[in-house]
Amino acid sequence: MDKILVWDVPTCIGHWLLVITFILSFITGDSEEQRLFHVAAGYAVGGVIVFRIFRAERERVMHALHHFYSPLARLLPILAH
């Protein structure tokens, strides 16, 4: 039986980082002594989200380019003759 991957590794790591940093941000939200951890966790949440948005856009563009160049790659050997 083949193993079906639902998420690739960067997406899985990004989601777990988002969960961990969100929980850390939630726990340290009420404490003045832990404000630095709260702010750092908030920036980490934002960084993970921005990384995910840019990665999704890159994947969309690469998918579109693959479908554009794939037929051209099959035509090149035919046209070379």
mmCIF file of the N, C-alpha and C atoms, coordinates in Angstrom:
data_MODEL
# 
_entry.id   MODEL 
# 
loop_
_atom_site.group_PDB 
_atom_site.id 
_atom_site.type_symbol 
_atom_site.label_atom_id 
_atom_site.label_alt_id 
_atom_site.label_comp_id 
_atom_site.label_asym_id 
_atom_site.label_entity_id 
_atom_site.label_seq_id 
_atom_site.pdbx_PDB_ins_code 
_atom_site.Cartn_x 
_atom_site.Cartn_y 
_atom_site.Cartn_z 
_atom_site.occupancy 
_atom_site.B_iso_or_equiv 
_atom_site.pdbx_formal_charge 
_atom_site.auth_seq_id 
_atom_site.auth_comp_id 
_atom_site.auth_asym_id 
_atom_site.auth_atom_id 
_atom_site.pdbx_PDB_model_num 
ATOM 1   N N  . MET A 1 1  ? 0.843  -1.185 0.000   1.00 0.00 ? 1  MET A N  1 
ATOM 2   C CA . MET A 1 1  ? 0.000  0.000  0.000   1.00 0.00 ? 1  MET A CA 1 
ATOM 3   C C  . MET A 1 1  ? 0.885  1.244  0.000   1.00 0.00 ? 1  MET A C  1 
ATOM 4   N N  . ASP A 1 2  ? 0.594  2.182  -0.874  1.00 0.00 ? 2  ASP A N  1 
ATOM 5   C CA . ASP A 1 2  ? 1.367  3.414  -0.963  1.00 0.00 ? 2  ASP A CA 1 
ATOM 6   C C  . ASP A 1 2  ? 0.969  4.381  0.143   1.00 0.00 ? 2  ASP A C  1 
ATOM 7   N N  . LYS A 1 3  ? 1.966  5.118  0.608   1.00 0.00 ? 3  LYS A N  1 
ATOM 8   C CA . LYS A 1 3  ? 1.732  6.123  1.622   1.00 0.00 ? 3  LYS A CA 1 
ATOM 9   C C  . LYS A 1 3  ? 1.303  7.420  0.937   1.00 0.00 ? 3  LYS A C  1 
ATOM 10  N N  . ILE A 1 4  ? 0.182  7.974  1.350   1.00 0.00 ? 4  ILE A N  1 
ATOM 11  C CA . ILE A 1 4  ? -0.332 9.201  0.768   1.00 0.00 ? 4  ILE A CA 1 
ATOM 12  C C  . ILE A 1 4  ? 0.003  10.358 1.707   1.00 0.00 ? 4  ILE A C  1 
ATOM 13  N N  . LEU A 1 5  ? 0.778  11.303 1.210   1.00 0.00 ? 5  LEU A N  1 
ATOM 14  C CA . LEU A 1 5  ? 1.146  12.467 2.014   1.00 0.00 ? 5  LEU A CA 1 
ATOM 15  C C  . LEU A 1 5  ? 0.103  13.559 1.815   1.00 0.00 ? 5  LEU A C  1 
ATOM 16  N N  . VAL A 1 6  ? -0.465 13.997 2.902   1.00 0.00 ? 6  VAL A N  1 
ATOM 17  C CA . VAL A 1 6  ? -1.466 15.059 2.821   1.00 0.00 ? 6  VAL A CA 1 
ATOM 18  C C  . VAL A 1 6  ? -0.771 16.415 2.763   1.00 0.00 ? 6  VAL A C  1 
ATOM 19  N N  . TRP A 1 7  ? 0.248  16.604 3.598   1.00 0.00 ? 7  TRP A N  1 
ATOM 20  C CA . TRP A 1 7  ? 1.016  17.852 3.625   1.00 0.00 ? 7  TRP A CA 1 
ATOM 21  C C  . TRP A 1 7  ? 2.468  17.541 3.345   1.00 0.00 ? 7  TRP A C  1 
ATOM 22  N N  . ASP A 1 8  ? 3.158  18.478 2.717   1.00 0.00 ? 8  ASP A N  1 
ATOM 23  C CA . ASP A 1 8  ? 4.589  18.320 2.583   1.00 0.00 ? 8  ASP A CA 1 
ATOM 24  C C  . ASP A 1 8  ? 5.260  18.801 3.869   1.00 0.00 ? 8  ASP A C  1 
ATOM 25  N N  . VAL A 1 9  ? 6.547  18.574 3.994   1.00 0.00 ? 9  VAL A N  1 
ATOM 26  C CA . VAL A 1 9  ? 7.263  18.848 5.244   1.00 0.00 ? 9  VAL A CA 1 
ATOM 27  C C  . VAL A 1 9  ? 7.237  20.330 5.626   1.00 0.00 ? 9  VAL A C  1 
ATOM 28  N N  . PRO A 1 10 ? 7.520  21.287 4.724   1.00 0.00 ? 10 PRO A N  1 
ATOM 29  C CA . PRO A 1 10 ? 7.478  22.690 5.137   1.00 0.00 ? 10 PRO A CA 1 
ATOM 30  C C  . PRO A 1 10 ? 6.094  23.130 5.624   1.00 0.00 ? 10 PRO A C  1 
ATOM 31  N N  . THR A 1 11 ? 5.043  22.624 5.014   1.00 0.00 ? 11 THR A N  1 
ATOM 32  C CA . THR A 1 11 ? 3.698  22.977 5.455   1.00 0.00 ? 11 THR A CA 1 
ATOM 33  C C  . THR A 1 11 ? 3.415  22.408 6.833   1.00 0.00 ? 11 THR A C  1 
ATOM 34  N N  . CYS A 1 12 ? 3.819  21.174 7.066   1.00 0.00 ? 12 CYS A N  1 
ATOM 35  C CA . CYS A 1 12 ? 3.617  20.539 8.369   1.00 0.00 ? 12 CYS A CA 1 
ATOM 36  C C  . CYS A 1 12 ? 4.393  21.284 9.464   1.00 0.00 ? 12 CYS A C  1 
ATOM 37  N N  . ILE A 1 13 ? 5.640  21.622 9.192   1.00 0.00 ? 13 ILE A N  1 
ATOM 38  C CA . ILE A 1 13 ? 6.443  22.369 10.165  1.00 0.00 ? 13 ILE A CA 1 
ATOM 39  C C  . ILE A 1 13 ? 5.824  23.739 10.414  1.00 0.00 ? 13 ILE A C  1 
ATOM 40  N N  . GLY A 1 14 ? 5.382  24.394 9.361   1.00 0.00 ? 14 GLY A N  1 
ATOM 41  C CA . GLY A 1 14 ? 4.756  25.711 9.510   1.00 0.00 ? 14 GLY A CA 1 
ATOM 42  C C  . GLY A 1 14 ? 3.500  25.663 10.361  1.00 0.00 ? 14 GLY A C  1 
ATOM 43  N N  . HIS A 1 15 ? 2.680  24.645 10.164  1.00 0.00 ? 15 HIS A N  1 
ATOM 44  C CA . HIS A 1 15 ? 1.456  24.542 10.959  1.00 0.00 ? 15 HIS A CA 1 
ATOM 45  C C  . HIS A 1 15 ? 1.761  24.277 12.424  1.00 0.00 ? 15 HIS A C  1 
ATOM 46  N N  . TRP A 1 16 ? 2.737  23.401 12.705  1.00 0.00 ? 16 TRP A N  1 
ATOM 47  C CA . TRP A 1 16 ? 3.079  23.139 14.097  1.00 0.00 ? 16 TRP A CA 1 
ATOM 48  C C  . TRP A 1 16 ? 3.737  24.357 14.742  1.00 0.00 ? 16 TRP A C  1 
ATOM 49  N N  . LEU A 1 17 ? 4.557  25.089 14.000  1.00 0.00 ? 17 LEU A N  1 
ATOM 50  C CA . LEU A 1 17 ? 5.120  26.333 14.541  1.00 0.00 ? 17 LEU A CA 1 
ATOM 51  C C  . LEU A 1 17 ? 4.021  27.345 14.845  1.00 0.00 ? 17 LEU A C  1 
ATOM 52  N N  . LEU A 1 18 ? 3.023  27.399 13.987  1.00 0.00 ? 18 LEU A N  1 
ATOM 53  C CA . LEU A 1 18 ? 1.896  28.301 14.214  1.00 0.00 ? 18 LEU A CA 1 
ATOM 54  C C  . LEU A 1 18 ? 1.140  27.914 15.481  1.00 0.00 ? 18 LEU A C  1 
ATOM 55  N N  . VAL A 1 19 ? 0.919  26.635 15.679  1.00 0.00 ? 19 VAL A N  1 
ATOM 56  C CA . VAL A 1 19 ? 0.226  26.171 16.886  1.00 0.00 ? 19 VAL A CA 1 
ATOM 57  C C  . VAL A 1 19 ? 1.040  26.502 18.136  1.00 0.00 ? 19 VAL A C  1 
ATOM 58  N N  . ILE A 1 20 ? 2.330  26.196 18.115  1.00 0.00 ? 20 ILE A N  1 
ATOM 59  C CA . ILE A 1 20 ? 3.181  26.419 19.287  1.00 0.00 ? 20 ILE A CA 1 
ATOM 60  C C  . ILE A 1 20 ? 3.297  27.898 19.608  1.00 0.00 ? 20 ILE A C  1 
ATOM 61  N N  . THR A 1 21 ? 3.546  28.729 18.595  1.00 0.00 ? 21 THR A N  1 
ATOM 62  C CA . THR A 1 21 ? 3.709  30.163 18.862  1.00 0.00 ? 21 THR A CA 1 
ATOM 63  C C  . THR A 1 21 ? 2.395  30.808 19.262  1.00 0.00 ? 21 THR A C  1 
ATOM 64  N N  . PHE A 1 22 ? 1.263  30.347 18.741  1.00 0.00 ? 22 PHE A N  1 
ATOM 65  C CA . PHE A 1 22 ? -0.020 30.894 19.154  1.00 0.00 ? 22 PHE A CA 1 
ATOM 66  C C  . PHE A 1 22 ? -0.317 30.544 20.605  1.00 0.00 ? 22 PHE A C  1 
ATOM 67  N N  . ILE A 1 23 ? -0.056 29.308 20.994  1.00 0.00 ? 23 ILE A N  1 
ATOM 68  C CA . ILE A 1 23 ? -0.269 28.910 22.390  1.00 0.00 ? 23 ILE A CA 1 
ATOM 69  C C  . ILE A 1 23 ? 0.653  29.697 23.315  1.00 0.00 ? 23 ILE A C  1 
ATOM 70  N N  . LEU A 1 24 ? 1.917  29.860 22.936  1.00 0.00 ? 24 LEU A N  1 
ATOM 71  C CA . LEU A 1 24 ? 2.854  30.651 23.738  1.00 0.00 ? 24 LEU A CA 1 
ATOM 72  C C  . LEU A 1 24 ? 2.380  32.095 23.854  1.00 0.00 ? 24 LEU A C  1 
ATOM 73  N N  . SER A 1 25 ? 1.899  32.652 22.772  1.00 0.00 ? 25 SER A N  1 
ATOM 74  C CA . SER A 1 25 ? 1.388  34.018 22.793  1.00 0.00 ? 25 SER A CA 1 
ATOM 75  C C  . SER A 1 25 ? 0.153  34.129 23.689  1.00 0.00 ? 25 SER A C  1 
ATOM 76  N N  . PHE A 1 26 ? -0.706 33.142 23.653  1.00 0.00 ? 26 PHE A N  1 
ATOM 77  C CA . PHE A 1 26 ? -1.915 33.156 24.476  1.00 0.00 ? 26 PHE A CA 1 
ATOM 78  C C  . PHE A 1 26 ? -1.568 33.036 25.962  1.00 0.00 ? 26 PHE A C  1 
ATOM 79  N N  . ILE A 1 27 ? -0.624 32.163 26.288  1.00 0.00 ? 27 ILE A N  1 
ATOM 80  C CA . ILE A 1 27 ? -0.240 31.953 27.691  1.00 0.00 ? 27 ILE A CA 1 
ATOM 81  C C  . ILE A 1 27 ? 0.436  33.188 28.272  1.00 0.00 ? 27 ILE A C  1 
ATOM 82  N N  . THR A 1 28 ? 1.275  33.841 27.501  1.00 0.00 ? 28 THR A N  1 
ATOM 83  C CA . THR A 1 28 ? 2.035  34.984 28.019  1.00 0.00 ? 28 THR A CA 1 
ATOM 84  C C  . THR A 1 28 ? 1.316  36.314 27.812  1.00 0.00 ? 28 THR A C  1 
ATOM 85  N N  . GLY A 1 29 ? 0.080  36.305 27.392  1.00 0.00 ? 29 GLY A N  1 
ATOM 86  C CA . GLY A 1 29 ? -0.632 37.542 27.075  1.00 0.00 ? 29 GLY A CA 1 
ATOM 87  C C  . GLY A 1 29 ? -0.955 38.410 28.265  1.00 0.00 ? 29 GLY A C  1 
ATOM 88  N N  . ASP A 1 30 ? -1.182 37.835 29.447  1.00 0.00 ? 30 ASP A N  1 
ATOM 89  C CA . ASP A 1 30 ? -1.597 38.614 30.609  1.00 0.00 ? 30 ASP A CA 1 
ATOM 90  C C  . ASP A 1 30 ? -0.453 39.011 31.528  1.00 0.00 ? 30 ASP A C  1 
ATOM 91  N N  . SER A 1 31 ? 0.738  38.540 31.291  1.00 0.00 ? 31 SER A N  1 
ATOM 92  C CA . SER A 1 31 ? 1.855  38.774 32.198  1.00 0.00 ? 31 SER A CA 1 
ATOM 93  C C  . SER A 1 31 ? 2.758  39.890 31.680  1.00 0.00 ? 31 SER A C  1 
ATOM 94  N N  . GLU A 1 32 ? 3.002  40.883 32.552  1.00 0.00 ? 32 GLU A N  1 
ATOM 95  C CA . GLU A 1 32 ? 3.928  41.971 32.188  1.00 0.00 ? 32 GLU A CA 1 
ATOM 96  C C  . GLU A 1 32 ? 5.366  41.475 32.167  1.00 0.00 ? 32 GLU A C  1 
ATOM 97  N N  . GLU A 1 33 ? 5.699  40.512 33.034  1.00 0.00 ? 33 GLU A N  1 
ATOM 98  C CA . GLU A 1 33 ? 7.073  40.002 33.084  1.00 0.00 ? 33 GLU A CA 1 
ATOM 99  C C  . GLU A 1 33 ? 7.434  39.223 31.822  1.00 0.00 ? 33 GLU A C  1 
ATOM 100 N N  . GLN A 1 34 ? 6.443  38.650 31.184  1.00 0.00 ? 34 GLN A N  1 
ATOM 101 C CA . GLN A 1 34 ? 6.693  37.827 29.999  1.00 0.00 ? 34 GLN A CA 1 
ATOM 102 C C  . GLN A 1 34 ? 6.297  38.535 28.706  1.00 0.00 ? 34 GLN A C  1 
ATOM 103 N N  . ARG A 1 35 ? 6.246  39.845 28.751  1.00 0.00 ? 35 ARG A N  1 
ATOM 104 C CA . ARG A 1 35 ? 5.853  40.609 27.568  1.00 0.00 ? 35 ARG A CA 1 
ATOM 105 C C  . ARG A 1 35 ? 6.797  40.372 26.392  1.00 0.00 ? 35 ARG A C  1 
ATOM 106 N N  . LEU A 1 36 ? 8.087  40.233 26.669  1.00 0.00 ? 36 LEU A N  1 
ATOM 107 C CA . LEU A 1 36 ? 9.059  40.000 25.598  1.00 0.00 ? 36 LEU A CA 1 
ATOM 108 C C  . LEU A 1 36 ? 8.763  38.683 24.872  1.00 0.00 ? 36 LEU A C  1 
ATOM 109 N N  . PHE A 1 37 ? 8.430  37.629 25.634  1.00 0.00 ? 37 PHE A N  1 
ATOM 110 C CA . PHE A 1 37 ? 8.064  36.354 25.010  1.00 0.00 ? 37 PHE A CA 1 
ATOM 111 C C  . PHE A 1 37 ? 6.771  36.494 24.207  1.00 0.00 ? 37 PHE A C  1 
ATOM 112 N N  . HIS A 1 38 ? 5.840  37.273 24.734  1.00 0.00 ? 38 HIS A N  1 
ATOM 113 C CA . HIS A 1 38 ? 4.561  37.473 24.052  1.00 0.00 ? 38 HIS A CA 1 
ATOM 114 C C  . HIS A 1 38 ? 4.762  38.188 22.709  1.00 0.00 ? 38 HIS A C  1 
ATOM 115 N N  . VAL A 1 39 ? 5.576  39.225 22.730  1.00 0.00 ? 39 VAL A N  1 
ATOM 116 C CA . VAL A 1 39 ? 5.840  39.982 21.498  1.00 0.00 ? 39 VAL A CA 1 
ATOM 117 C C  . VAL A 1 39 ? 6.604  39.117 20.490  1.00 0.00 ? 39 VAL A C  1 
ATOM 118 N N  . ALA A 1 40 ? 7.609  38.383 20.968  1.00 0.00 ? 40 ALA A N  1 
ATOM 119 C CA . ALA A 1 40 ? 8.380  37.518 20.075  1.00 0.00 ? 40 ALA A CA 1 
ATOM 120 C C  . ALA A 1 40 ? 7.487  36.439 19.464  1.00 0.00 ? 40 ALA A C  1 
ATOM 121 N N  . ALA A 1 41 ? 6.593  35.868 20.273  1.00 0.00 ? 41 ALA A N  1 
ATOM 122 C CA . ALA A 1 41 ? 5.680  34.848 19.753  1.00 0.00 ? 41 ALA A CA 1 
ATOM 123 C C  . ALA A 1 41 ? 4.724  35.451 18.722  1.00 0.00 ? 41 ALA A C  1 
ATOM 124 N N  . GLY A 1 42 ? 4.281  36.685 18.963  1.00 0.00 ? 42 GLY A N  1 
ATOM 125 C CA . GLY A 1 42 ? 3.414  37.354 17.992  1.00 0.00 ? 42 GLY A CA 1 
ATOM 126 C C  . GLY A 1 42 ? 4.114  37.597 16.665  1.00 0.00 ? 42 GLY A C  1 
ATOM 127 N N  . TYR A 1 43 ? 5.371  38.033 16.736  1.00 0.00 ? 43 TYR A N  1 
ATOM 128 C CA . TYR A 1 43 ? 6.138  38.212 15.497  1.00 0.00 ? 43 TYR A CA 1 
ATOM 129 C C  . TYR A 1 43 ? 6.365  36.872 14.795  1.00 0.00 ? 43 TYR A C  1 
ATOM 130 N N  . ALA A 1 44 ? 6.576  35.821 15.566  1.00 0.00 ? 44 ALA A N  1 
ATOM 131 C CA . ALA A 1 44 ? 6.767  34.493 14.967  1.00 0.00 ? 44 ALA A CA 1 
ATOM 132 C C  . ALA A 1 44 ? 5.492  34.025 14.269  1.00 0.00 ? 44 ALA A C  1 
ATOM 133 N N  . VAL A 1 45 ? 4.330  34.271 14.890  1.00 0.00 ? 45 VAL A N  1 
ATOM 134 C CA . VAL A 1 45 ? 3.055  33.928 14.250  1.00 0.00 ? 45 VAL A CA 1 
ATOM 135 C C  . VAL A 1 45 ? 2.920  34.669 12.924  1.00 0.00 ? 45 VAL A C  1 
ATOM 136 N N  . GLY A 1 46 ? 3.209  35.968 12.952  1.00 0.00 ? 46 GLY A N  1 
ATOM 137 C CA . GLY A 1 46 ? 3.141  36.756 11.720  1.00 0.00 ? 46 GLY A CA 1 
ATOM 138 C C  . GLY A 1 46 ? 4.121  36.272 10.668  1.00 0.00 ? 46 GLY A C  1 
ATOM 139 N N  . GLY A 1 47 ? 5.332  35.919 11.103  1.00 0.00 ? 47 GLY A N  1 
ATOM 140 C CA . GLY A 1 47 ? 6.334  35.412 10.164  1.00 0.00 ? 47 GLY A CA 1 
ATOM 141 C C  . GLY A 1 47 ? 5.926  34.106 9.519   1.00 0.00 ? 47 GLY A C  1 
ATOM 142 N N  . VAL A 1 48 ? 5.345  33.203 10.313  1.00 0.00 ? 48 VAL A N  1 
ATOM 143 C CA . VAL A 1 48 ? 4.887  31.917 9.766   1.00 0.00 ? 48 VAL A CA 1 
ATOM 144 C C  . VAL A 1 48 ? 3.770  32.144 8.756   1.00 0.00 ? 48 VAL A C  1 
ATOM 145 N N  . ILE A 1 49 ? 2.860  33.052 9.063   1.00 0.00 ? 49 ILE A N  1 
ATOM 146 C CA . ILE A 1 49 ? 1.739  33.322 8.143   1.00 0.00 ? 49 ILE A CA 1 
ATOM 147 C C  . ILE A 1 49 ? 2.247  33.949 6.843   1.00 0.00 ? 49 ILE A C  1 
ATOM 148 N N  . VAL A 1 50 ? 3.164  34.915 6.948   1.00 0.00 ? 50 VAL A N  1 
ATOM 149 C CA . VAL A 1 50 ? 3.725  35.544 5.738   1.00 0.00 ? 50 VAL A CA 1 
ATOM 150 C C  . VAL A 1 50 ? 4.488  34.520 4.905   1.00 0.00 ? 50 VAL A C  1 
ATOM 151 N N  . PHE A 1 51 ? 5.279  33.670 5.573   1.00 0.00 ? 51 PHE A N  1 
ATOM 152 C CA . PHE A 1 51 ? 6.007  32.617 4.851   1.00 0.00 ? 51 PHE A CA 1 
ATOM 153 C C  . PHE A 1 51 ? 5.039  31.707 4.111   1.00 0.00 ? 51 PHE A C  1 
ATOM 154 N N  . ARG A 1 52 ? 3.948  31.353 4.751   1.00 0.00 ? 52 ARG A N  1 
ATOM 155 C CA . ARG A 1 52 ? 2.961  30.458 4.140   1.00 0.00 ? 52 ARG A CA 1 
ATOM 156 C C  . ARG A 1 52 ? 2.288  31.109 2.933   1.00 0.00 ? 52 ARG A C  1 
ATOM 157 N N  . ILE A 1 53 ? 1.981  32.395 3.039   1.00 0.00 ? 53 ILE A N  1 
ATOM 158 C CA . ILE A 1 53 ? 1.359  33.098 1.918   1.00 0.00 ? 53 ILE A CA 1 
ATOM 159 C C  . ILE A 1 53 ? 2.307  33.162 0.722   1.00 0.00 ? 53 ILE A C  1 
ATOM 160 N N  . PHE A 1 54 ? 3.573  33.519 0.968   1.00 0.00 ? 54 PHE A N  1 
ATOM 161 C CA . PHE A 1 54 ? 4.539  33.587 -0.129  1.00 0.00 ? 54 PHE A CA 1 
ATOM 162 C C  . PHE A 1 54 ? 4.803  32.206 -0.729  1.00 0.00 ? 54 PHE A C  1 
ATOM 163 N N  . ARG A 1 55 ? 4.857  31.192 0.113   1.00 0.00 ? 55 ARG A N  1 
ATOM 164 C CA . ARG A 1 55 ? 5.091  29.847 -0.389  1.00 0.00 ? 55 ARG A CA 1 
ATOM 165 C C  . ARG A 1 55 ? 3.903  29.359 -1.220  1.00 0.00 ? 55 ARG A C  1 
ATOM 166 N N  . ALA A 1 56 ? 2.685  29.664 -0.782  1.00 0.00 ? 56 ALA A N  1 
ATOM 167 C CA . ALA A 1 56 ? 1.505  29.270 -1.548  1.00 0.00 ? 56 ALA A CA 1 
ATOM 168 C C  . ALA A 1 56 ? 1.483  29.972 -2.904  1.00 0.00 ? 56 ALA A C  1 
ATOM 169 N N  . GLU A 1 57 ? 1.853  31.236 -2.938  1.00 0.00 ? 57 GLU A N  1 
ATOM 170 C CA . GLU A 1 57 ? 1.892  31.971 -4.209  1.00 0.00 ? 57 GLU A CA 1 
ATOM 171 C C  . GLU A 1 57 ? 2.958  31.384 -5.131  1.00 0.00 ? 57 GLU A C  1 
ATOM 172 N N  . ARG A 1 58 ? 4.117  31.048 -4.570  1.00 0.00 ? 58 ARG A N  1 
ATOM 173 C CA . ARG A 1 58 ? 5.187  30.446 -5.368  1.00 0.00 ? 58 ARG A CA 1 
ATOM 174 C C  . ARG A 1 58 ? 4.731  29.107 -5.941  1.00 0.00 ? 58 ARG A C  1 
ATOM 175 N N  . GLU A 1 59 ? 4.064  28.291 -5.129  1.00 0.00 ? 59 GLU A N  1 
ATOM 176 C CA . GLU A 1 59 ? 3.572  27.001 -5.606  1.00 0.00 ? 59 GLU A CA 1 
ATOM 177 C C  . GLU A 1 59 ? 2.534  27.177 -6.717  1.00 0.00 ? 59 GLU A C  1 
ATOM 178 N N  . ARG A 1 60 ? 1.690  28.193 -6.586  1.00 0.00 ? 60 ARG A N  1 
ATOM 179 C CA . ARG A 1 60 ? 0.680  28.443 -7.613  1.00 0.00 ? 60 ARG A CA 1 
ATOM 180 C C  . ARG A 1 60 ? 1.341  28.809 -8.937  1.00 0.00 ? 60 ARG A C  1 
ATOM 181 N N  . VAL A 1 61 ? 2.351  29.661 -8.881  1.00 0.00 ? 61 VAL A N  1 
ATOM 182 C CA . VAL A 1 61 ? 3.060  30.078 -10.095 1.00 0.00 ? 61 VAL A CA 1 
ATOM 183 C C  . VAL A 1 61 ? 3.809  28.899 -10.710 1.00 0.00 ? 61 VAL A C  1 
ATOM 184 N N  . MET A 1 62 ? 4.484  28.099 -9.871  1.00 0.00 ? 62 MET A N  1 
ATOM 185 C CA . MET A 1 62 ? 5.229  26.961 -10.386 1.00 0.00 ? 62 MET A CA 1 
ATOM 186 C C  . MET A 1 62 ? 4.289  25.933 -11.024 1.00 0.00 ? 62 MET A C  1 
ATOM 187 N N  . HIS A 1 63 ? 3.123  25.737 -10.435 1.00 0.00 ? 63 HIS A N  1 
ATOM 188 C CA . HIS A 1 63 ? 2.138  24.810 -10.994 1.00 0.00 ? 63 HIS A CA 1 
ATOM 189 C C  . HIS A 1 63 ? 1.661  25.308 -12.364 1.00 0.00 ? 63 HIS A C  1 
ATOM 190 N N  . ALA A 1 64 ? 1.416  26.599 -12.471 1.00 0.00 ? 64 ALA A N  1 
ATOM 191 C CA . ALA A 1 64 ? 0.979  27.164 -13.747 1.00 0.00 ? 64 ALA A CA 1 
ATOM 192 C C  . ALA A 1 64 ? 2.084  27.054 -14.801 1.00 0.00 ? 64 ALA A C  1 
ATOM 193 N N  . LEU A 1 65 ? 3.325  27.315 -14.408 1.00 0.00 ? 65 LEU A N  1 
ATOM 194 C CA . LEU A 1 65 ? 4.431  27.205 -15.358 1.00 0.00 ? 65 LEU A CA 1 
ATOM 195 C C  . LEU A 1 65 ? 4.636  25.764 -15.804 1.00 0.00 ? 65 LEU A C  1 
ATOM 196 N N  . HIS A 1 66 ? 4.455  24.823 -14.909 1.00 0.00 ? 66 HIS A N  1 
ATOM 197 C CA . HIS A 1 66 ? 4.615  23.420 -15.274 1.00 0.00 ? 66 HIS A CA 1 
ATOM 198 C C  . HIS A 1 66 ? 3.588  23.020 -16.339 1.00 0.00 ? 66 HIS A C  1 
ATOM 199 N N  . HIS A 1 67 ? 2.368  23.471 -16.179 1.00 0.00 ? 67 HIS A N  1 
ATOM 200 C CA . HIS A 1 67 ? 1.336  23.123 -17.151 1.00 0.00 ? 67 HIS A CA 1 
ATOM 201 C C  . HIS A 1 67 ? 1.533  23.873 -18.471 1.00 0.00 ? 67 HIS A C  1 
ATOM 202 N N  . PHE A 1 68 ? 2.224  24.999 -18.421 1.00 0.00 ? 68 PHE A N  1 
ATOM 203 C CA . PHE A 1 68 ? 2.503  25.737 -19.652 1.00 0.00 ? 68 PHE A CA 1 
ATOM 204 C C  . PHE A 1 68 ? 3.662  25.092 -20.416 1.00 0.00 ? 68 PHE A C  1 
ATOM 205 N N  . TYR A 1 69 ? 4.746  24.750 -19.708 1.00 0.00 ? 69 TYR A N  1 
ATOM 206 C CA . TYR A 1 69 ? 5.939  24.239 -20.373 1.00 0.00 ? 69 TYR A CA 1 
ATOM 207 C C  . TYR A 1 69 ? 5.900  22.740 -20.644 1.00 0.00 ? 69 TYR A C  1 
ATOM 208 N N  . SER A 1 70 ? 5.034  22.002 -19.987 1.00 0.00 ? 70 SER A N  1 
ATOM 209 C CA . SER A 1 70 ? 4.981  20.565 -20.193 1.00 0.00 ? 70 SER A CA 1 
ATOM 210 C C  . SER A 1 70 ? 4.624  20.201 -21.641 1.00 0.00 ? 70 SER A C  1 
ATOM 211 N N  . PRO A 1 71 ? 3.603  20.798 -22.247 1.00 0.00 ? 71 PRO A N  1 
ATOM 212 C CA . PRO A 1 71 ? 3.332  20.475 -23.661 1.00 0.00 ? 71 PRO A CA 1 
ATOM 213 C C  . PRO A 1 71 ? 4.462  20.930 -24.590 1.00 0.00 ? 71 PRO A C  1 
ATOM 214 N N  . LEU A 1 72 ? 5.116  22.045 -24.257 1.00 0.00 ? 72 LEU A N  1 
ATOM 215 C CA . LEU A 1 72 ? 6.231  22.501 -25.085 1.00 0.00 ? 72 LEU A CA 1 
ATOM 216 C C  . LEU A 1 72 ? 7.390  21.518 -25.042 1.00 0.00 ? 72 LEU A C  1 
ATOM 217 N N  . ALA A 1 73 ? 7.642  20.945 -23.875 1.00 0.00 ? 73 ALA A N  1 
ATOM 218 C CA . ALA A 1 73 ? 8.732  19.979 -23.752 1.00 0.00 ? 73 ALA A CA 1 
ATOM 219 C C  . ALA A 1 73 ? 8.446  18.731 -24.571 1.00 0.00 ? 73 ALA A C  1 
ATOM 220 N N  . ARG A 1 74 ? 7.197  18.354 -24.713 1.00 0.00 ? 74 ARG A N  1 
ATOM 221 C CA . ARG A 1 74 ? 6.857  17.185 -25.527 1.00 0.00 ? 74 ARG A CA 1 
ATOM 222 C C  . ARG A 1 74 ? 6.933  17.502 -27.020 1.00 0.00 ? 74 ARG A C  1 
ATOM 223 N N  . LEU A 1 75 ? 6.755  18.771 -27.374 1.00 0.00 ? 75 LEU A N  1 
ATOM 224 C CA . LEU A 1 75 ? 6.812  19.143 -28.789 1.00 0.00 ? 75 LEU A CA 1 
ATOM 225 C C  . LEU A 1 75 ? 8.244  19.310 -29.298 1.00 0.00 ? 75 LEU A C  1 
ATOM 226 N N  . LEU A 1 76 ? 9.169  19.655 -28.437 1.00 0.00 ? 76 LEU A N  1 
ATOM 227 C CA . LEU A 1 76 ? 10.546 19.905 -28.891 1.00 0.00 ? 76 LEU A CA 1 
ATOM 228 C C  . LEU A 1 76 ? 11.167 18.720 -29.617 1.00 0.00 ? 76 LEU A C  1 
ATOM 229 N N  . PRO A 1 77 ? 11.073 17.476 -29.130 1.00 0.00 ? 77 PRO A N  1 
ATOM 230 C CA . PRO A 1 77 ? 11.666 16.369 -29.911 1.00 0.00 ? 77 PRO A CA 1 
ATOM 231 C C  . PRO A 1 77 ? 10.987 16.186 -31.276 1.00 0.00 ? 77 PRO A C  1 
ATOM 232 N N  . ILE A 1 78 ? 9.705  16.455 -31.341 1.00 0.00 ? 78 ILE A N  1 
ATOM 233 C CA . ILE A 1 78 ? 8.989  16.320 -32.615 1.00 0.00 ? 78 ILE A CA 1 
ATOM 234 C C  . ILE A 1 78 ? 9.448  17.387 -33.590 1.00 0.00 ? 78 ILE A C  1 
ATOM 235 N N  . LEU A 1 79 ? 9.601  18.613 -33.098 1.00 0.00 ? 79 LEU A N  1 
ATOM 236 C CA . LEU A 1 79 ? 10.010 19.722 -33.965 1.00 0.00 ? 79 LEU A CA 1 
ATOM 237 C C  . LEU A 1 79 ? 11.486 19.638 -34.350 1.00 0.00 ? 79 LEU A C  1 
ATOM 238 N N  . ALA A 1 80 ? 12.277 18.926 -33.569 1.00 0.00 ? 80 ALA A N  1 
ATOM 239 C CA . ALA A 1 80 ? 13.708 18.832 -33.854 1.00 0.00 ? 80 ALA A CA 1 
ATOM 240 C C  . ALA A 1 80 ? 13.992 17.961 -35.080 1.00 0.00 ? 80 ALA A C  1 
ATOM 241 N N  . HIS A 1 81 ? 13.070 17.124 -35.455 1.00 0.00 ? 81 HIS A N  1 
ATOM 242 C CA . HIS A 1 81 ? 13.297 16.242 -36.613 1.00 0.00 ? 81 HIS A CA 1 
ATOM 243 C C  . HIS A 1 81 ? 13.079 16.948 -37.886 1.00 0.00 ? 81 HIS A C  1 
# 
